[in-house]
Amino acid sequence: MLLLFSPIFLLVAVLIACDTGFPVVFTQTRIGKDKMPFTIYKFRTMYATVPSDVPTYQVKPRKGLVTPVGKWLRKSKLDELPQLWNILKGDMSLVGPRPALWSETALIDARDRYGVNRLKPGLTGLAQVKGLQVHKVKSKVEWDRQYLSEASLSLDLYCLLITPLVLISSLLPFRGRNKRKR
């Protein structure tokens, strides 16, 4: 799988290095299966001075912390590609709840209540294929609970098949934006 994506890895690494230098990969400690810590890998989208324990969704590009290349990587979700290494290592699966940061205590506690932390975190999940950028704990946990209660090979295949379509549609320009008022 890594071999298949190696040209993309190389291109992204060169773009990041030309944009803001090294390192091109960013690491963070995240919550894994049964709340075991693991190191997650991502392409770096923020300047190296940004604290590593800040959830990336809390850092807006307009605040000047996200690099120019990083803005595009985030929108395309290509910053997540190094997590294929996490999958090969066994820290993550292709499908599952997105891994939480240790600083996201409300999310961790809510997932504990419903048994979601027993699952291996995933590269994509039910919330992602529904086209949602879920940042509210309650909403995120509801999707996680649904995934836990309906977990099956068919649900995983659905998520894997729909994820590329969601990614492509997120890159398309918004069609309603340019409509003239009548």
N, C-alpha and C positions, 0 to 999 in steps of 0.2 A: 504494500500500500504506500509506504514511504517512497519507494522507487517511482511509482506512478506519479506522485505529486512533486518529485524532486525538481523538475523545471520551474514549477511555481514557487517552491521554497527558495530556490536560487534567485529568481527574479525579485521576490519580495525582500530577501536579505540585501540584495544590491541596492534596491530602492531605499530601504531604511538607512543603509550605510552612507549612501550619497546624500540623503536628506539631513540626517542628524548624527551620523557616526555610529560607533559601537557602544554597547552590545546591541545586536539586532533581536535577540531573544530576551524576554522578560520572564522572571520566575516569581511565583508567589506560593505561600503555603495555603492550602485549601482543605476543606473537610471532605474526606473520602467515605467509603463504605464503613459503617459502624463507627463513624466519627473518628476514624484514623486519619492523621494528617498525611498529606502528600504534597509534593512540589508539582505545581502545574506550569506548563510551558505555553507561552504566547509570543507572537511577534510583538515587539515593543511599539506602542502607538503613542506613548507620552514621552515627554522629555525625561531624562534620567533623574532629574531632581524631584520628581513627584513621589511622595511616599508610597511604598508598595502595598500598604494595607488599606488603601482607598479603593472602594468598589469602582470599577471603571465606568459604570453607568452614572456615577455621581460627578464625573469629570466631563464637563461639556467642552466641545471644541472652542467655543467662543471665549472661554476663560484663558486661552493661550497656553494651556498645559498639554494639549493634544497636538502632535506634529502634523504638518501638512499631509505627508504620506499616511500617517496614522489615522487621519480623518477618513480617508478613502478605505483603508484596511478595515476599520470598524464597520463602515457602511456595508462593505462587501462580505464581512465576517471572515476574511482571509487571515485576520490576526489569530484566529482560533486553530489554524492548521497544525501548529506544532503539538497540539494535544493528541494528534495521531500517535506520537511517541508515548504519551501517557496511556493510551489504549493498548499499545503493544507491550508496555511494561505491566499492564494489569491494574493500574490505578483507576482507570475510567473504562466505561463501555461506550459504544457508539451512541446508544440511546439511554436516557435516564434524566433525573433532575440535574440541573446545572449545579456544579460544585460551589458551595458557599465559602466565603471568607470567614475566618475565625472572629472577625470584628462584627459580623452580622448576627449578633446574639439573638435577636428577636426571631429571625428566620430559623436559626438552629433550634431554638426552643420549640417553635411551632412544628417543625419537622419531627422533632423528638416525640411530641404528643401524638402524632399520627403514624409513627414508624417509618417515615420517609428516609431517615438517616441510615436505615438498614440497607438501603439500595446503593449500588455503585453509581456514582455520578456519571453523567453522559455528555457527549459532545453536542448532541441535540436532544430536544425533549418535546413533550406535548405542547407546552406553551410556545416554543419556538415555531413549531409547524402550524400553529394556529395564527401565526403572523403577529404574535404579541411580544412586545418588549415589556415584560412584567417586572416591575420594580417594587410594587407594593407587596409586603410580606403576605398579607391575607390572600391576594390573588395568586401569588406564586405557589403558596402552599396548597391552594385548592387544585391547581393543575397537577402538582406533585401527588396529591392524594388520589386524584383521578387516575394518574398513570399507575400508581401503586395498586389500586383496586382492579384495574383492567389490564395489568401487565400480561402481555402475550407476544408470541412471535409475530402474529399478524399486526399488532399495534406497533411493534418495533419496525416492521417492514413498511408500514404506512408512514411512520415518522421519517424513515430513511428515504422513501420515495418522494415525499412532499418537501423535505428540507431544501433540495436544490431549486425547486419551483418558487418557494418563499424567498430564497436568496436572490434569485433572478428578478422577481417582481419588486423586491426592495430597491434594486438598482435602477429600475425604470423611472423616468420622470413622471411626476404626478400629472395625470391627464386632465383633471378638473381645474388646474391652476391657470391655464391659459385661455379658458373659455371667456368669450366676450359677453358682457351683460346685454340683454335684449330689452 
